[in-house]
Amino acid sequence: MAIIGYNEQEVKTLTDSFQAKSQEVTEYLNNAFQNQIFNKMKDAWVCEEAKEFSDLAVSDVKSLMDGIEQTNSHNFDVICKAGQAWAETVKAALSLKSWVETAVRPNDDSVITTTANGERGYDPDQCAQIKNNLQTILSETNSKLDALANTCNGSAFVGGSQQENLRNSIENVKKQLSAKIEELTNAFDANVKKTEEKYGQMRTNVESSFTQQN
């Protein structure tokens, strides 16, 4: 028999699910940048321009994660208050878990150096793949944000306007993420180009000098 009316377990399940999906977003973004960008750069791009980009990216990713955390914490509070209001209509006591900030280790770009074993320069093919990884990170993070936005679909206690506000706030996060990834992609391109010009020209000059000496 299906019980129609107040359901404490539905409230707890929804708040737990929202918290878990929120953590998935932040953890994925943090780990993806560490593993797919910074850790791959260390073997593919060794020079001042690489370090300049990684310093920018570390700061930008931290800012993105802070913004996502703030938005999701607010949405979590809205969901909890809706659940409490539902419980109050039947004078039920409802105890919910508090928001737990996602614990992630800050991105570490110390693996990226300006010289390695006496070498400086870049690997064009590997750098192209790293650039593609930025778009993969954007796509995967957006998918996780969409799943988060759909958490309240069909909820018996989170109102339509509340659900719409939640979706709108997450859409804003997606826009900010897209803009930031575009900025980082442009910065990546610009710094790789500077690297190419510097070390490509250096090789040309060395070869020219060697030819003239012979």
N, C-alpha and C positions, 0 to 999 in steps of 0.2 A: 504494500500500500504506500502510495506517495503522499507525504505530509505537505500540505499547503500552508504557508505562513512563515514565521520567523525561523531562520536556520543559522545557528551559531557557527556550525562547521563551515558553512559556505563563506562566511565572513573571514574566518581564520585561514581557510584554504586560499582565498583570493589575495589576502594581504601577504601571506607567505609566498605565493606565486609571483606577485609583483616584485617583492624584495629579491627573490632569486633571479628573475629575468633582468632586473636592473643590474645586479652584480655581474651577470653574464656579459652585459654590454660593456661595462667598465673594464672588467678583467680581459675581455677579448681585445679591446682597443689597446690597452696597455701591453699585453703580451704580443700582439701582432706587430706593433711598432718595434718592440725589442727584438723579436725573432726574425721578422721579415724585412726590416729596414736597417736598424743599427748593427745587429750581428752580421748581416750580409755585407754591409758597407765596409767593415773592417778588412775584408780580403779583396775588395773590389775598387776601393777609392781611398787613396792614402796621400793626403796633402792638406794644406790650410783650408782650401775651399770645402773639403769634405767635413772638416771639424766645424767650420762656420755654419754649414747647413744643419749638422746634427745638434748643435747648441740651440739653434732656432726651433728645430723639431721637438726637442725635449721640452722646451718651454711651452710650445703650442699644444702638445698632447696633454701636458699637465693642466693647462687652462681648459681644454675640452672636457677632460674627465671631471674637473671641478664643476663645470657648468652642468654636465649630465647628472652628477650626484645631487646638485642643488635642486634641479628640476624634478628629479625622481623622488627626492625626499619630500618635497612639497606635495607631489601627487599621492605619495603614500599616506601623508597626513590627511588628505582629502578623503581617501578611501576609508581610512580608519574612522574618521568622524562620521562618514555616512553609515558605517557599520554600527557605531555607537548609537546613532540616532535611530536606526532600525531596532536595536535592542531596547531602547528606551520606550518605544511605542508599546511594547508588551511587558515593560518593567522587568526586563531580564538583565542580569549582571553579565557584562562582557569584558574579558581581560585579553588585550592584544599585545603582541610583542612590539617593542620600540624599534624604530628604524636603526639599522646597523650600517654604518658607513663602510663601503667596500674597502677592504684592506689590500692594497697592491704595493708592490715594491716599485719605487720611482724608476723610470727608464734610466738606463746607464749607458752613456755614450763614451765612457772612458775606453771602450774597446777600439774606438776610432782614433787613430793617431795621424800626425802629420808626416811621419816617416816610419818605415818598417824594414828592418834588415838593410838599411841603406837605400831603400827604394822609395820613390815618390811618383805618383801618377794615378792612372785609373784604368780599369778594364771596361771598354765601351759596351760590350755585350752584357756583362753583369750589371752595369749601371742601368741599362735599358730595362732589365728584368726588375730591378729594385723600383724603378719608376712605375712599372706596371703593378707592382705590389701595392702601391699607394691606392690605386683604383680598386684593387681587390679588397683592401681594408675598408674602403668607403662602402662598397657594395655589401660586404658581410655585416658591417656595423649597422647599416640601414635595415637590413633584414631582421636583425635582433631588436632594433628599435620598433619596427613594425609589429613584431611579436609582443613586445611590451605594451604597445598602444592597444592591442587587441585583448589584453588581459581581462578587461572589464566588460567585454561584449556579452550581452545576455544576463548581466548581473541583476539580481532582484532588489538590490539596495543602493547601487550607485546610479543616480539619476541620469537622464539623457543629457542634460546640460553639463553635468559634471564629467560624463564620458567624453563629450565633445571638447570641453576645455582640456582634458587630459590629452586627447589626440592632438589638439592644436599645439599644446606645449611641446609634445614630442616631435611634431612636424617642424617646429622652430629649431629644435635641437638638430634635426636632420639638415636643415638649411645652413645652420652654423657649421656643422661638420663638413658639408659639401664645400662651403666657401673656404674653410681652413685647409682642406685637402687640396683644393685648387691653388691656394697660395703656396702651399708646400711643394706642390708639383712644379709650379713656376720657379720657385726658388731653387729646387733641385736642378731643373733644366739650366737655369742661369749659371749656377756654380759648376755644373759639369762642363758647360760651354767655356767658362773661364779656365777650367783645368785643361780642356782640350787645346785652347789657344796657347796657354802657357807652355805645356809640355810638348805639344805638337810642334810649336815653333822652335822650342829648344832643341828638339831632335833634328829639325831641318837645319838649324844653325850649326850644330855639331857635325852633321854629315857634310854640309857645305865647306866647313873649315877643314875637315879631313881631306876632302877632294882637292881643295886648293893646295894643301901641303904636298899632295902627291902629284 
